[in-house]
Amino acid sequence: MPNNEEKLLILKMLEEGKISSEEAAKLLEALEGSGSGSGREEGSNKQHRQVNFQFEVEKVKEKMQDWKKEFKQNIKGYKEGEFDKTVEDFVDKAEKLGKNLAATTYGVLDKMVDFVGSFIDTNAFNVFGSYKVEDRSFEWIATEGMDIDIEGTNGSIIVKKHDDNKIIVKSKVRSPQNNADEILGLIQDDCKFSIKINKAMNVSVTHEIYIPAIKFKSMKFTTTNGKIYVEDTISQDFQCSTKNAHIEIMGVNSDNIKLSTKNARIQASYLISKVIEIDTTNATLDIKHIKAEKIKALSTNGRLLAENIKNPDGIKVIDIYFKTSNAWIKINMNDMNSNGYKVKAQTSNGGINLLIPQIIYNNLGKQGLGGATVEAESVNFNEAEHKVYITAETANGYIEIVK
């Protein structure tokens, strides 16, 4: 019988979504071996277990831990002009590793790639410890149709709603010259409120932003090596962009939403939009409770998860396009209505599972080690009042679509 700890590890990875059911079955089968047999066969099975999935996971863990130690040492001896290079060296290594990993081992790295962003967020005083903190506050009366454009660097941006009619920004600036007023470029008039970074080298700028509950024309939040968190906003256009740190948005209502980061996860919930575009690398995308006409989600070496996607009021068609590599895709529409579905799914080294009642397979490619291709649609698709188009593509991963 296989080692219970190894079985539990595989089942836990399956439960957490790091491996597909097909991959779990293969791993359990490998643990079982070919039977009791002779002592020689048992020894062979034991040796096989030692080089199985758990062994591969441990190798990835060790490599990432080494990189983390190297990163911390470099930061501790930080010199002007070297910070960005240190961060880029770390994440480049993670990205190269991700490109060469199988889906079954990638879940480990998926947890680790947030390290840089979390390090900056929680240890900014260590990184820029010799620099004095300069606090700045900005206030401006907000009006319908204004543009908001806020830029930070090496720090987080937090955006929340309040009851006042003003835009209020509380900024923290760390720099070797103690020149916050030269670093922050402020533009404020009836049409726009903007804070830009004039000098980004070897500085840290974080913002805490409070906005009223009015509809803005555009909202744009940009930083590096720091997280972005936004809740309860209304606008025509909405953009968030960072790198090496995660993005989390909740309660955003906008005609167009664009989210982009690198080497960190993106989480989005309770969004209302016509078009949503999301992309990251080496990390998970997780979206829930979405009303949208069109969703495009891209990742490399990261899982794509979606749950409870609905059509906005008055919209009869939903178009979903998910693409990743070395990871799996799971879409759970949580649909209790009679919507019609048209699905095109493709994977290599994985399987496809469509849990959609009354589905007709127009094209069913070979499923197995060589991958799978599926084209299918609901029996009522042409007559259905509301239609859902789903395209899902991955390499070395599993695809599951649930109505």
C-alpha positions as CSV (number, residue, x, y, z in Angstrom):
1,M,0.0,0.0,0.0
2,P,1.2,3.5,-0.7
3,N,2.5,5.8,2.1
4,N,-0.5,7.5,3.7
5,E,1.3,10.9,3.8
6,E,2.0,10.7,0.1
7,K,-1.7,9.8,-0.6
8,L,-2.9,12.7,1.6
9,L,-0.5,15.1,-0.2
10,I,-1.9,14.2,-3.6
11,L,-5.5,14.4,-2.4
12,K,-4.8,17.7,-0.8
13,M,-3.3,19.1,-4.0
14,L,-6.3,17.8,-5.9
15,E,-8.7,19.5,-3.4
16,E,-6.8,22.8,-3.6
17,G,-6.9,22.7,-7.4
18,K,-3.1,22.3,-7.9
19,I,-3.6,19.2,-10.0
20,S,-6.5,17.8,-12.0
21,S,-8.4,14.6,-11.1
22,E,-6.7,12.8,-14.0
23,E,-3.3,13.8,-12.8
24,A,-4.2,12.7,-9.2
25,A,-5.3,9.3,-10.5
26,K,-2.0,8.8,-12.3
27,L,0.0,9.8,-9.2
28,L,-2.0,7.4,-7.0
29,E,-1.6,4.7,-9.5
30,A,2.2,5.3,-9.5
31,L,2.1,5.0,-5.7
32,E,0.2,1.7,-5.8
33,G,2.8,0.2,-8.2
34,S,2.1,-2.9,-10.1
35,G,1.3,-5.2,-7.2
36,S,2.9,-6.7,-4.1
37,G,5.3,-9.0,-6.0
38,S,8.8,-9.8,-4.9
39,G,11.0,-7.8,-2.6
40,R,12.9,-6.6,-5.6
41,E,9.7,-5.3,-7.2
42,E,8.8,-3.6,-3.9
43,G,12.2,-1.9,-3.8
44,S,11.6,-0.7,-7.3
45,N,8.2,0.7,-6.4
46,K,9.8,2.4,-3.4
47,Q,12.4,4.0,-5.6
48,H,9.7,5.1,-8.0
49,R,7.9,6.8,-5.2
50,Q,11.0,8.7,-4.2
51,V,11.2,10.3,-7.6
52,N,7.5,11.0,-8.0
53,F,5.4,14.2,-7.6
54,Q,6.5,14.9,-4.0
55,F,10.1,14.8,-4.9
56,E,9.6,17.2,-7.8
57,V,7.7,19.6,-5.4
58,E,10.5,19.5,-2.9
59,K,13.0,20.4,-5.6
60,V,11.0,23.5,-6.6
61,K,10.6,24.5,-2.9
62,E,14.4,24.3,-2.4
63,K,15.2,26.4,-5.5
64,M,12.7,29.1,-4.5
65,Q,14.0,29.2,-0.9
66,D,17.5,29.7,-2.2
67,W,16.4,32.5,-4.4
68,K,14.5,34.1,-1.5
69,K,17.7,34.0,0.7
70,E,19.7,35.5,-2.2
71,F,17.0,38.2,-2.6
72,K,17.0,39.2,1.1
73,Q,20.8,39.3,1.2
74,N,20.9,41.6,-1.8
75,I,18.2,43.9,-0.3
76,K,20.0,44.0,3.0
77,G,23.1,45.3,1.2
78,Y,21.0,47.6,-1.0
79,K,22.7,50.4,-2.8
80,E,21.3,53.2,-4.9
81,G,20.4,52.0,-8.4
82,E,20.5,48.3,-7.5
83,F,17.0,47.8,-6.1
84,D,15.1,47.4,-9.4
85,K,17.8,45.1,-10.8
86,T,17.6,42.9,-7.7
87,V,13.9,42.6,-8.0
88,E,14.0,41.9,-11.8
89,D,16.7,39.2,-11.3
90,F,14.5,37.4,-8.8
91,V,11.4,37.4,-10.9
92,D,13.2,36.6,-14.1
93,K,14.4,33.4,-12.4
94,A,10.9,32.6,-11.3
95,E,9.5,33.2,-14.8
96,K,12.1,31.0,-16.4
97,L,11.5,28.2,-13.9
98,G,7.7,28.5,-14.5
99,K,8.1,28.0,-18.3
100,N,9.8,24.6,-17.7
101,L,7.5,23.2,-15.0
102,A,4.8,20.6,-15.5
103,A,1.3,21.4,-14.2
104,T,1.6,19.0,-11.3
105,T,4.6,20.8,-9.8
106,Y,3.6,24.3,-10.6
107,G,1.2,24.9,-7.7
108,V,4.2,25.4,-5.4
109,L,5.6,28.2,-7.5
110,D,2.1,29.7,-7.8
111,K,2.2,30.3,-4.0
112,M,5.7,31.7,-4.0
113,V,5.6,34.3,-6.7
114,D,3.8,36.8,-4.5
115,F,7.0,36.9,-2.4
116,V,8.5,40.1,-3.9
117,G,5.3,42.1,-3.6
118,S,4.6,41.0,0.0
119,F,8.2,41.7,0.9
120,I,7.9,45.3,-0.3
121,D,4.5,45.8,1.3
122,T,5.5,44.6,4.7
123,N,9.2,45.5,4.8
124,A,9.4,48.8,3.0
125,F,11.2,50.3,6.1
126,N,13.9,47.7,5.7
127,V,14.4,48.3,2.0
128,F,14.3,52.1,2.3
129,G,15.2,52.2,6.0
130,S,17.8,54.9,5.8
131,Y,15.3,57.3,4.1
132,K,13.1,59.7,6.0
133,V,9.3,59.2,5.6
134,E,7.6,62.3,4.2
135,D,3.8,62.5,4.5
136,R,1.8,64.5,2.0
137,S,-2.0,65.0,1.9
138,F,-4.1,66.2,-1.1
139,E,-7.8,67.1,-1.3
140,W,-9.9,68.2,-4.3
141,I,-13.7,68.6,-4.8
142,A,-14.8,65.7,-7.1
143,T,-17.3,66.2,-9.9
144,E,-19.1,63.7,-12.2
145,G,-17.0,62.8,-15.3
146,M,-13.6,63.6,-13.9
147,D,-10.4,61.6,-14.6
148,I,-8.4,60.2,-11.8
149,D,-4.8,59.1,-12.5
150,I,-2.6,58.1,-9.6
151,E,0.9,56.7,-9.8
152,G,3.1,55.1,-7.1
153,T,6.3,53.2,-7.1
154,N,7.8,50.5,-4.9
155,G,4.7,50.7,-2.7
156,S,1.0,49.9,-2.5
157,I,-2.1,51.8,-3.7
158,I,-5.3,51.4,-1.6
159,V,-8.6,52.9,-2.9
160,K,-11.8,53.1,-0.8
161,K,-15.1,54.9,-0.9
162,H,-16.2,57.5,1.7
163,D,-19.2,59.8,2.3
164,D,-17.3,63.1,1.6
165,N,-17.6,64.9,-1.8
166,K,-13.8,65.2,-2.0
167,I,-11.0,63.1,-3.4
168,I,-8.5,62.7,-0.5
169,V,-5.1,61.2,-1.0
170,K,-2.6,60.4,1.8
171,S,0.8,59.7,0.4
172,K,4.1,58.4,2.0
173,V,7.3,59.2,0.2
174,R,10.8,57.8,1.0
175,S,13.8,59.0,-0.9
176,P,17.5,59.7,-0.2
177,Q,17.1,63.4,-0.9
178,N,13.9,64.0,1.2
179,N,12.4,65.8,-1.8
180,A,8.8,64.7,-1.8
181,D,7.6,67.8,-3.5
182,E,9.9,67.3,-6.4
183,I,9.0,63.6,-6.7
184,L,5.2,64.1,-6.8
185,G,3.8,65.9,-9.8
186,L,0.2,67.1,-9.0
187,I,-2.4,68.1,-11.6
188,Q,-5.9,69.2,-10.3
189,D,-8.6,71.0,-12.2
190,D,-12.3,70.6,-12.9
191,C,-11.6,67.7,-15.3
192,K,-8.7,65.8,-13.8
193,F,-7.0,64.9,-10.6
194,S,-3.5,63.3,-11.2
195,I,-0.5,62.4,-9.2
196,K,2.6,61.4,-11.2
197,I,6.1,60.3,-10.1
198,N,8.7,62.7,-11.5
199,K,11.7,60.8,-10.1
200,A,11.2,57.1,-9.7
201,M,14.8,55.9,-9.1
202,N,15.4,54.7,-5.5
203,V,12.2,56.0,-4.1
204,S,9.1,54.5,-2.5
205,V,5.7,56.2,-2.9
206,T,2.5,54.7,-1.4
207,H,-1.0,56.1,-1.6
208,E,-4.2,55.7,0.4
209,I,-7.0,57.2,-1.6
210,Y,-10.6,58.0,-0.6
211,I,-13.2,58.8,-3.3
212,P,-16.9,59.8,-3.3
213,A,-19.7,57.6,-4.7
214,I,-19.9,59.4,-8.1
215,K,-19.3,58.2,-11.6
216,F,-15.8,59.2,-13.0
217,K,-14.9,59.3,-16.6
218,S,-11.7,57.3,-16.1
219,M,-9.8,55.8,-13.1
220,K,-6.2,54.7,-13.5
221,F,-3.9,53.3,-10.7
222,T,-0.3,52.4,-11.5
223,T,2.6,51.3,-9.3
224,T,5.5,48.8,-9.1
225,N,6.5,46.2,-6.5
226,G,3.4,47.0,-4.5
227,K,-0.2,45.7,-4.3
228,I,-3.3,47.5,-5.6
229,Y,-6.5,47.2,-3.7
230,V,-9.7,48.9,-4.9
231,E,-13.3,48.7,-3.7
232,D,-16.6,50.3,-4.7
233,T,-15.9,52.6,-7.7
234,I,-18.0,53.8,-10.6
235,S,-16.4,54.9,-13.9
236,Q,-16.5,54.6,-17.7
237,D,-13.0,53.2,-17.8
238,F,-11.0,51.5,-15.1
239,Q,-7.3,50.4,-15.1
240,C,-5.0,48.9,-12.6
241,S,-1.4,48.0,-13.4
242,T,1.5,46.9,-11.2
243,K,4.3,44.3,-11.2
244,N,5.6,41.7,-8.7
245,A,2.6,42.3,-6.5
246,H,-1.1,41.3,-6.5
247,I,-4.2,43.2,-7.5
248,E,-7.5,42.8,-5.7
249,I,-10.6,44.7,-6.8
250,M,-14.1,44.4,-5.4
251,G,-17.4,46.2,-6.3
252,V,-16.0,47.9,-9.4
253,N,-18.6,49.2,-11.9
254,S,-17.2,50.3,-15.2
255,D,-17.8,50.0,-18.9
256,N,-14.3,48.8,-19.5
257,I,-12.0,47.2,-16.9
258,K,-8.3,46.4,-17.5
259,L,-6.1,44.7,-14.9
260,S,-2.5,43.8,-15.4
261,T,0.4,42.6,-13.2
262,K,3.4,40.3,-13.4
263,N,4.4,37.4,-11.2
264,A,1.4,37.9,-8.8
265,R,-2.2,36.9,-8.6
266,I,-5.3,38.9,-9.6
267,Q,-8.5,38.6,-7.6
268,A,-11.7,40.3,-8.7
269,S,-15.2,40.0,-7.4
270,Y,-18.6,41.7,-7.7
271,L,-17.7,43.5,-11.0
272,I,-20.2,45.0,-13.5
273,S,-18.7,45.8,-16.9
274,K,-19.2,45.5,-20.7
275,V,-15.6,44.4,-21.3
276,I,-13.1,43.0,-18.8
277,E,-9.5,42.3,-19.8
278,I,-7.1,40.6,-17.2
279,D,-3.6,39.4,-17.6
280,T,-0.7,38.2,-15.4
281,T,2.2,35.8,-15.5
282,N,3.2,33.0,-13.2
283,A,0.2,33.3,-11.0
284,T,-3.5,32.7,-10.5
285,L,-6.5,34.7,-11.8
286,D,-9.6,34.3,-9.6
287,I,-12.8,36.1,-10.6
288,K,-16.2,35.6,-8.9
289,H,-19.6,37.2,-9.1
290,I,-19.2,39.0,-12.4
291,K,-21.7,40.6,-14.7
292,A,-20.0,41.2,-18.1
293,E,-20.6,41.1,-21.8
294,K,-17.1,40.1,-22.7
295,I,-14.3,38.6,-20.5
296,K,-10.7,38.0,-21.7
297,A,-8.3,36.5,-19.1
298,L,-4.7,35.6,-19.9
299,S,-2.0,34.0,-17.8
300,T,1.2,32.1,-18.3
301,N,2.0,29.3,-15.8
302,G,-1.0,30.2,-13.7
303,R,-4.5,28.8,-13.0
304,L,-7.6,30.5,-14.3
305,L,-10.6,30.3,-12.0
306,A,-14.1,31.8,-12.6
307,E,-17.3,31.4,-10.7
308,N,-20.8,32.9,-11.1
309,I,-20.6,34.8,-14.4
310,K,-23.9,36.5,-15.4
311,N,-25.0,38.8,-18.3
312,P,-25.6,42.5,-17.4
313,D,-29.1,43.8,-17.6
314,G,-30.3,44.0,-21.2
315,I,-27.3,42.0,-22.6
316,K,-28.2,38.6,-24.2
317,V,-24.7,37.4,-25.1
318,I,-21.7,36.6,-22.9
319,D,-18.3,36.0,-24.6
320,I,-15.6,34.4,-22.4
321,Y,-12.0,33.7,-23.5
322,F,-9.5,32.1,-21.1
323,K,-5.9,31.1,-22.0
324,T,-3.0,29.9,-19.9
325,S,-0.2,27.4,-19.9
326,N,1.1,24.7,-17.5
327,A,-2.0,25.1,-15.4
328,W,-5.6,24.3,-15.4
329,I,-8.8,26.2,-16.1
330,K,-12.1,25.9,-14.2
331,I,-15.2,27.9,-15.0
332,N,-18.3,27.4,-12.9
333,M,-21.1,29.6,-14.3
334,N,-23.5,28.7,-11.5
335,D,-26.2,29.0,-14.0
336,M,-29.7,28.0,-13.1
337,N,-31.3,29.4,-16.2
338,S,-31.9,28.0,-19.7
339,N,-29.0,29.8,-21.3
340,G,-27.5,28.3,-24.5
341,Y,-23.8,27.4,-24.5
342,K,-21.2,27.1,-27.3
343,V,-17.9,25.8,-26.1
344,K,-14.5,25.4,-27.7
345,A,-11.8,24.0,-25.4
346,Q,-8.3,22.8,-26.2
347,T,-5.4,21.4,-24.0
348,S,-2.3,19.4,-24.3
349,N,-1.3,16.8,-21.7
350,G,-4.6,17.1,-20.0
351,G,-8.3,16.4,-20.2
352,I,-11.5,18.3,-20.7
353,N,-14.7,17.9,-18.7
354,L,-17.9,19.7,-19.7
355,L,-20.6,19.5,-17.0
356,I,-23.3,21.2,-19.1
357,P,-26.7,19.4,-19.5
358,Q,-28.0,18.6,-23.0
359,I,-24.7,19.3,-24.7
360,I,-24.0,18.1,-28.3
361,Y,-20.4,17.4,-29.3
362,N,-19.7,18.7,-32.8
363,N,-16.0,17.9,-32.7
364,L,-14.4,15.6,-30.2
365,G,-10.6,15.3,-30.6
366,K,-8.6,12.6,-29.0
367,Q,-8.3,12.7,-25.2
368,G,-5.3,11.3,-23.4
369,L,-1.6,12.0,-22.9
370,G,-1.6,13.8,-26.2
371,G,-4.2,16.3,-25.0
372,A,-7.8,17.0,-26.1
373,T,-9.9,19.2,-28.2
374,V,-13.7,19.7,-27.8
375,E,-16.3,21.8,-29.7
376,A,-19.8,21.5,-28.4
377,E,-23.1,23.4,-28.0
378,S,-26.3,23.2,-26.1
379,V,-29.3,21.5,-27.9
380,N,-31.2,24.7,-27.5
381,F,-28.4,27.1,-28.5
382,N,-30.0,28.6,-31.6
383,E,-33.3,29.2,-29.9
384,A,-31.9,30.3,-26.5
385,E,-32.7,33.9,-25.6
386,H,-29.4,34.3,-23.8
387,K,-26.2,32.8,-25.2
388,V,-22.8,32.0,-23.7
389,Y,-19.7,31.6,-25.8
390,I,-16.7,30.0,-24.0
391,T,-13.2,29.5,-25.4
392,A,-10.6,27.9,-23.1
393,E,-7.1,27.0,-24.0
394,T,-4.2,25.6,-22.0
395,A,-1.0,23.6,-22.3
396,N,-0.2,20.9,-19.8
397,G,-3.4,21.4,-17.9
398,Y,-7.0,20.3,-17.3
399,I,-10.1,22.2,-18.4
400,E,-13.4,22.0,-16.5
401,I,-16.5,24.0,-17.5
402,V,-19.6,23.7,-15.3
403,K,-23.0,25.2,-16.1
